[in-house]
Amino acid sequence: MSCLELVNKILLEHMYLEEEIEVMRVYRTNTKRWENATSGVSLPRPVHVHLLRFTDKEYDLCKAASKLRDNLCQEANLYISDDVSKSVREEREKLKERHLKEFRSRDDVVFAYIPWSVPASIIYKLNGESKLKSFYLQPKHANNS
């Protein structure tokens, strides 16, 4: 089975997507089998998928967690994530730990979430306002004046 066939099978049979997603490119990481440093066990190489539309990516990422949990494909767990740098992942985690709960608990905030965007931010909407607002962590190199 080719990588493209595997991706289409996952999207249709395991994620139950109703709309057809157009895949631009799909490939496996060009390395020898990965090895887990702590256990020494060989891990399968990740499959990288580039979609034609950004909105399809957002849709897939939203659906992935709920549809793939406990839904094995060829006796393996599936994980879908956004391919971002370690620093962006760390910023998202800091936002979640330090600020997201605070935003969600405010009476004047209708909703707040951390989107799959770069740079990492919290998007929120205030009561009575139509525009979304963004909250970013202060960059380390910014002047605090």
KEKE-3310 file (N, C-alpha, C; in steps of 0.2 Angstrom, whole numbers, plus 5000, padded with zeros to 4 digits):
npx = (5004:5003:5009:5000:4988:4987:4985:4973:4964:4965:4959:4946:4941:4944:4943:4931:4928:4917:4919:4929:4946:4959:4975:4991:5004:5013:5023:5036:5047:5063:5074:5083:5075:5068:5074:5069:5076:5076:5071:5076:5069:5064:5055:5041:5043:5038:5024:5022:5010:5005:4992:4981:4973:4973:4962:4957:4967:4965:4952:4955:4964:4956:4946:4954:4958:4946:4941:4951:4955:4957:4955:4961:4972:4978:4983:4989:4991:4985:4991:4989:4996:5000:5014:5026:5038:5049:5049:5037:5028:5031:5027:5013:5010:5014:5005:4993:4994:4996:4987:4975:4964:4961:4956:4945:4937:4933:4920:4917:4921:4916:4921:4936:4951:4966:4972:4978:4990:5004:5012:5011:4995:4981:4965:4951:4934:4925:4910:4897:4905:4910:4922:4936:4949:4966:4979:4995:5010:5023:5037:5053:5064:5059:5057:5054:5046)
npy = (4994:5011:5027:5037:5030:5024:5036:5041:5031:5032:5044:5043:5030:5029:5042:5046:5056:5067:5076:5077:5077:5086:5080:5086:5082:5067:5059:5048:5051:5054:5045:5032:5019:5026:5027:5024:5033:5029:5016:5009:5004:5001:5014:5017:5026:5043:5049:5062:5074:5085:5096:5102:5114:5126:5126:5114:5107:5113:5108:5094:5093:5097:5087:5075:5071:5067:5057:5048:5042:5027:5020:5009:5008:4996:4989:4999:5014:5030:5046:5063:5079:5096:5102:5110:5120:5116:5127:5134:5124:5124:5137:5137:5127:5135:5145:5138:5133:5144:5155:5152:5146:5157:5166:5159:5159:5172:5184:5193:5186:5177:5165:5156:5150:5141:5142:5132:5140:5150:5164:5156:5159:5165:5165:5175:5180:5194:5198:5206:5211:5210:5207:5196:5194:5194:5186:5186:5179:5188:5192:5186:5194:5207:5224:5229:5241)
npz = (5000:4996:5002:5000:4997:5010:5018:5012:5016:5030:5031:5026:5031:5045:5050:5046:5037:5029:5018:5003:5004:4997:4994:4992:4993:4999:5010:5017:5032:5027:5033:5042:5051:5066:5083:5099:5112:5126:5127:5116:5106:5089:5080:5069:5054:5053:5043:5032:5027:5015:5013:5000:5004:5017:5025:5025:5032:5045:5048:5048:5059:5069:5069:5071:5085:5092:5083:5080:5092:5101:5089:5080:5066:5055:5066:5074:5083:5078:5075:5073:5070:5070:5061:5068:5075:5090:5099:5096:5100:5114:5117:5115:5125:5137:5136:5137:5150:5158:5155:5147:5155:5163:5154:5149:5161:5163:5164:5154:5142:5128:5122:5121:5114:5109:5094:5079:5075:5070:5076:5092:5100:5110:5105:5107:5111:5115:5125:5116:5106:5089:5083:5083:5096:5100:5110:5114:5120:5128:5119:5122:5119:5119:5124:5140:5144)
capx = (5000:5007:5008:4994:4983:4986:4982:4966:4961:4964:4954:4939:4938:4945:4941:4924:4927:4912:4921:4935:4952:4964:4982:4996:5010:5013:5030:5039:5053:5069:5079:5082:5070:5069:5074:5067:5082:5075:5069:5080:5064:5063:5049:5040:5045:5032:5021:5021:5005:5004:4986:4980:4970:4974:4956:4957:4971:4962:4947:4958:4967:4950:4943:4958:4958:4940:4940:4956:4956:4955:4952:4967:4973:4983:4985:4993:4988:4987:4992:4989:4998:5003:5021:5028:5045:5048:5048:5030:5024:5032:5023:5006:5009:5014:4998:4987:4995:4996:4982:4969:4959:4959:4952:4939:4933:4931:4913:4916:4923:4911:4925:4944:4955:4972:4972:4984:4993:5011:5015:5006:4991:4975:4960:4945:4929:4921:4903:4894:4909:4910:4929:4940:4955:4972:4983:5002:5015:5028:5043:5059:5069:5055:5059:5048:5046)
capy = (5000:5017:5032:5041:5025:5024:5042:5041:5026:5035:5050:5040:5024:5030:5048:5047:5063:5067:5079:5074:5081:5085:5079:5089:5078:5063:5055:5046:5054:5051:5043:5025:5018:5030:5023:5027:5033:5026:5009:5006:5001:5005:5017:5018:5033:5047:5050:5069:5075:5092:5096:5108:5119:5127:5125:5106:5105:5115:5103:5088:5093:5097:5080:5070:5069:5063:5051:5043:5039:5020:5018:5007:5006:4991:4987:5004:5020:5035:5053:5069:5085:5101:5101:5116:5120:5115:5133:5135:5119:5126:5143:5135:5124:5140:5149:5134:5132:5151:5160:5150:5145:5163:5169:5156:5161:5179:5185:5196:5183:5172:5159:5157:5144:5141:5139:5129:5145:5153:5162:5154:5164:5164:5169:5175:5185:5198:5199:5212:5213:5205:5205:5192:5197:5189:5187:5183:5179:5194:5190:5186:5200:5213:5229:5230:5248)
capz = (5000:4995:5007:4998:4999:5017:5020:5010:5020:5037:5031:5024:5035:5052:5053:5044:5034:5024:5012:5001:5006:4992:4996:4987:4993:5005:5010:5024:5033:5024:5038:5044:5057:5072:5088:5105:5116:5132:5127:5111:5102:5083:5079:5062:5052:5052:5036:5031:5022:5013:5010:4996:5007:5024:5029:5026:5038:5051:5049:5050:5065:5074:5069:5073:5092:5093:5078:5080:5099:5101:5083:5077:5059:5054:5073:5076:5085:5074:5078:5068:5073:5066:5060:5070:5079:5097:5102:5095:5104:5121:5118:5116:5132:5142:5135:5140:5157:5162:5153:5144:5160:5166:5149:5149:5167:5163:5163:5148:5137:5126:5121:5121:5112:5106:5087:5076:5071:5072:5082:5097:5103:5112:5101:5111:5109:5121:5124:5113:5101:5083:5081:5088:5099:5101:5116:5113:5125:5127:5116:5126:5117:5119:5130:5145:5146)
cpx = (5004:5005:5001:4988:4981:4983:4975:4962:4960:4959:4947:4937:4939:4943:4934:4923:4922:4914:4928:4941:4957:4971:4986:5002:5010:5020:5032:5045:5059:5075:5078:5077:5072:5070:5073:5073:5082:5075:5073:5075:5064:5056:5047:5041:5038:5030:5019:5016:5004:4997:4985:4978:4971:4968:4955:4961:4968:4956:4949:4960:4961:4947:4947:4958:4952:4939:4945:4958:4953:4952:4959:4967:4979:4986:4990:4989:4990:4987:4993:4991:5000:5011:5024:5035:5043:5046:5040:5026:5025:5028:5016:5005:5009:5007:4993:4988:4994:4990:4975:4963:4956:4955:4945:4934:4931:4924:4912:4918:4918:4915:4932:4947:4962:4972:4979:4988:5000:5011:5009:5002:4985:4970:4954:4940:4925:4914:4901:4899:4909:4917:4932:4946:4960:4976:4989:5006:5020:5034:5049:5063:5065:5057:5053:5048:5039)
cpy = (5006:5022:5035:5036:5025:5030:5043:5036:5028:5040:5047:5035:5025:5037:5050:5054:5062:5071:5076:5079:5080:5085:5081:5084:5074:5059:5053:5050:5050:5049:5035:5025:5022:5025:5027:5027:5029:5019:5006:5003:5005:5007:5017:5025:5037:5048:5058:5070:5082:5092:5103:5114:5120:5125:5118:5104:5107:5110:5097:5088:5093:5090:5074:5067:5064:5057:5046:5039:5032:5018:5016:5006:5002:4989:4993:5010:5025:5042:5058:5075:5090:5101:5108:5115:5118:5121:5135:5131:5122:5132:5141:5131:5130:5144:5145:5134:5139:5155:5157:5149:5152:5167:5166:5157:5168:5180:5188:5193:5177:5165:5161:5150:5146:5138:5136:5134:5147:5160:5160:5160:5161:5168:5169:5181:5188:5198:5206:5214:5208:5203:5201:5196:5192:5191:5183:5183:5185:5190:5191:5192:5207:5217:5229:5237:5251)
cpz = (5000:5001:5006:4999:5006:5020:5018:5014:5027:5036:5030:5029:5043:5055:5051:5041:5029:5017:5010:5002:5000:4995:4990:4987:4999:5004:5017:5025:5030:5029:5039:5050:5063:5078:5095:5110:5122:5132:5121:5106:5095:5082:5072:5060:5051:5044:5036:5025:5021:5010:5005:4999:5014:5028:5030:5032:5044:5053:5051:5057:5071:5075:5072:5080:5093:5089:5079:5087:5099:5095:5079:5069:5058:5061:5076:5078:5080:5077:5073:5072:5068:5066:5062:5074:5087:5101:5102:5100:5112:5122:5119:5123:5137:5142:5138:5148:5161:5161:5151:5149:5162:5160:5149:5155:5167:5161:5156:5142:5135:5125:5120:5119:5109:5099:5085:5072:5074:5071:5087:5100:5106:5108:5106:5108:5115:5120:5121:5107:5095:5081:5086:5090:5100:5107:5114:5119:5123:5124:5121:5125:5117:5125:5134:5148:5148)
residu = (MET:SER:CYS:LEU:GLU:LEU:VAL:ASN:LYS:ILE:LEU:LEU:GLU:HIS:MET:TYR:LEU:GLU:GLU:GLU:ILE:GLU:VAL:MET:ARG:VAL:TYR:ARG:THR:ASN:THR:LYS:ARG:TRP:GLU:ASN:ALA:THR:SER:GLY:VAL:SER:LEU:PRO:ARG:PRO:VAL:HIS:VAL:HIS:LEU:LEU:ARG:PHE:THR:ASP:LYS:GLU:TYR:ASP:LEU:CYS:LYS:ALA:ALA:SER:LYS:LEU:ARG:ASP:ASN:LEU:CYS:GLN:GLU:ALA:ASN:LEU:TYR:ILE:SER:ASP:ASP:VAL:SER:LYS:SER:VAL:ARG:GLU:GLU:ARG:GLU:LYS:LEU:LYS:GLU:ARG:HIS:LEU:LYS:GLU:PHE:ARG:SER:ARG:ASP:ASP:VAL:VAL:PHE:ALA:TYR:ILE:PRO:TRP:SER:VAL:PRO:ALA:SER:ILE:ILE:TYR:LYS:LEU:ASN:GLY:GLU:SER:LYS:LEU:LYS:SER:PHE:TYR:LEU:GLN:PRO:LYS:HIS:ALA:ASN:ASN:SER)
# end
